[in-house]
Amino acid sequence: MSASALTALTAAPGSFGLTVDLALAGLTVGVAAALSGIGLVVCHRATGVLNIAQGAQAMAVAYLLRDLVVIRHWPVWPAVACCLLVVAPVLGVLLDLLVYRPLQRRGAGPAETMVAGIGVFVLLIGVAVLLWGAAPLAGAPSPLGGAPVRLPGGHGLRPDTVAQLAAILVLGLTVLATTRWTGFGLRLRAVVDDRRLAALTGVDADRVSAAGWAFGTFTAGLVGVALAPYLLLDPYGLPLLVMETMAVAVAARLRSIPVAVATGLGLGIAQAEFTRLRPSGQLLPLVEAVQSNLFVVALLATALLAGPGITGGRAGGGAAPLVGRRPKGGDGSGGSSGAGGGRLAGSVCLVLLLLPLGFRGNDLRDALLVPALALVLLSVVVVTGYGGQISLGQAGYAGLGAIGTALLMSGRIPGLPPLPAAPALLLAVLATAPLGLLTGWPAIRRRGLALALVTFAVGTAMSRFVFEQPYATTGLVLDRPSFLAGDRAFYLAELLLLGLGLLTVRALHRGRLGRALTAMRDHEPGAVAAGVDVPGLKLLAFVAGAALAALGGGLMGLAGRAFDPTAFDPVRGLLWFAAVMVAGADSALAAVLAAALLIGLDAGTVAGVSAVAVGALAATIGRLPGGLAALPLPRHRPPPPTPLPPSHLTPTGRRLRETLTARNGQR
């Protein structure tokens, strides 16, 4: 979906001559944002979890509604009832039963719960791509057509907007009354505060949690039904659009429904009103970008202003390490079975990287992305696996590396002539590395969900305000040097740079610095008490991660000989993050395995398979803590010793054997 989708929704030609008309048009977006905020707040209050997959749930319901109405020719109202009253609640109960309940029973921290939510997000997107394709589709018809509702002064309001405002009022009052004045509300608060203690007092915690997830998915379905008639259905764009409305819930600190509703309606109206601003000159592209992405600005502002108080689970959320503690492998980067596991992982990675040297044509061109993506995923290993800091914005730094290389090669940087590929890539990496402070500085005071929201907002802002803007992406040149024009030669150069990246990460993880990073990851307060410079380590991790991501992103652009903004979409960043978590975040070799898995599945099968596979594994993180790298390798057990024949035993040995045999027979 284009970055101006929201503006197109609220700025139909000839409809907004007056401020009131603009405000009424902005309610179309505002009510959807308010519904999203209600769902996020209620789900958090009922389960203690921020439903980060709400955007994908809304997208799935919107696609299903379109399929029932447009393809299967159901009447609109029965299709809406089926989606909202049957499919959405059942999906919520299944998510609680299969994904979140194992995490709650194991006492997992908010970080693992968030990874599971990202897994659900990615899984639903992959399923949508497999079922309906990746191309945008026309939305479903509105269940409430007809003439606009006339207001005093001759202004009109869409009938469906009126119905959605009524739904907000009914839902808000129902939730407030239920949580404050009913026994179920009391049980709900008890389960969120302490699930085990509530169970000891006779509360059916599983039933309460299932009801919370059913309601949360129901409200996500309402958002999908509200947006489906007005937007193109895009399996990547629509979930991201709903995720941007998370600013509404963050502004309400995941507690206050009235604040969430007021913020959602206010942002929707403000976005419509801003369309009246049409400055001339060079400010126009920037103002238009802000107008069409006001929710992104609001998400970044609320995430920064909310501070570390926002959590995704019980009190103290975010303190638990995201990756488990495992013995180091032979490469010093972590492994599941000591040196043997490290050697096995290294051998597998070497085979996967050398195998494409025998490819030709399109197969080799697809393989060019594996080393480049592996470098981007190495940045996740450094920031999250080694440093324990959740970063969902690494795709933004990869995109900065790609577009920086293209700008330098195109001569678009004032004062610099067009540069060859190698110097342009190097300068782009050096320029992007300090920008890691954009997420590293907020990380000093934040962790867990609060940090995840900030990094996601930064990555989304990079995509919306830089990668998707014509003033930054038109006329770009990304061509390889003549000695690397061939795909095989370029692949060998990528392997060399990946090897240097792996050696750098290995050095970063060894010695005193590596021990300090591990201490910060496993227990930050303890590391501070031991004298570790935690703020400095966090900044170092984010700067190194930004440099690695920029290097990988620049190579991705050179591999395709063009800058593709969709390759660095924030949704793809979530997919990359989930893939590293599944492969094992504290292993540098896991980045190579994850890159080969993502590229190989999509190139060898159909689009969406990699998202389904990664999403399914990440969603089951409750049953697979630590990822695939935590699985124990089968070990060879020596056969039991053969007993000596009686002729070889001493008289004492023969009497001892007869005594033990008699005792075993008596048992």
Secondary structure as GFF3:
##gff-version 3
##sequence-region A 1 667
A	DSSP	alpha_helix	5	10	.	.	.	ID=ss1
A	DSSP	alpha_helix	19	47	.	.	.	ID=ss2
A	DSSP	alpha_helix	54	66	.	.	.	ID=ss3
A	DSSP	pi_helix	67	71	.	.	.	ID=ss4
A	DSSP	alpha_helix	76	82	.	.	.	ID=ss5
A	DSSP	pi_helix	83	87	.	.	.	ID=ss6
A	DSSP	alpha_helix	88	95	.	.	.	ID=ss7
A	DSSP	pi_helix	96	100	.	.	.	ID=ss8
A	DSSP	alpha_helix	101	106	.	.	.	ID=ss9
A	DSSP	alpha_helix	110	132	.	.	.	ID=ss10
A	DSSP	beta_strand	149	150	.	.	.	ID=ss11
A	DSSP	beta_strand	156	157	.	.	.	ID=ss12
A	DSSP	alpha_helix	159	181	.	.	.	ID=ss13
A	DSSP	alpha_helix	183	193	.	.	.	ID=ss14
A	DSSP	alpha_helix	195	200	.	.	.	ID=ss15
A	DSSP	alpha_helix	205	227	.	.	.	ID=ss16
A	DSSP	alpha_helix	237	244	.	.	.	ID=ss17
A	DSSP	alpha_helix	246	251	.	.	.	ID=ss18
A	DSSP	alpha_helix	257	273	.	.	.	ID=ss19
A	DSSP	three_ten_helix	274	276	.	.	.	ID=ss20
A	DSSP	alpha_helix	283	292	.	.	.	ID=ss21
A	DSSP	alpha_helix	294	306	.	.	.	ID=ss22
A	DSSP	three_ten_helix	307	309	.	.	.	ID=ss23
A	DSSP	alpha_helix	338	354	.	.	.	ID=ss24
A	DSSP	three_ten_helix	355	358	.	.	.	ID=ss25
A	DSSP	alpha_helix	361	367	.	.	.	ID=ss26
A	DSSP	alpha_helix	369	380	.	.	.	ID=ss27
A	DSSP	pi_helix	381	386	.	.	.	ID=ss28
A	DSSP	alpha_helix	394	410	.	.	.	ID=ss29
A	DSSP	alpha_helix	421	432	.	.	.	ID=ss30
A	DSSP	three_ten_helix	433	436	.	.	.	ID=ss31
A	DSSP	alpha_helix	437	443	.	.	.	ID=ss32
A	DSSP	alpha_helix	448	462	.	.	.	ID=ss33
A	DSSP	pi_helix	463	467	.	.	.	ID=ss34
A	DSSP	alpha_helix	470	473	.	.	.	ID=ss35
A	DSSP	three_ten_helix	482	484	.	.	.	ID=ss36
A	DSSP	alpha_helix	487	509	.	.	.	ID=ss37
A	DSSP	alpha_helix	511	522	.	.	.	ID=ss38
A	DSSP	alpha_helix	524	529	.	.	.	ID=ss39
A	DSSP	alpha_helix	534	560	.	.	.	ID=ss40
A	DSSP	three_ten_helix	565	568	.	.	.	ID=ss41
A	DSSP	alpha_helix	570	583	.	.	.	ID=ss42
A	DSSP	alpha_helix	588	604	.	.	.	ID=ss43
A	DSSP	alpha_helix	609	619	.	.	.	ID=ss44
A	DSSP	three_ten_helix	628	630	.	.	.	ID=ss45
A	DSSP	three_ten_helix	646	648	.	.	.	ID=ss46
A	DSSP	alpha_helix	651	666	.	.	.	ID=ss47
###
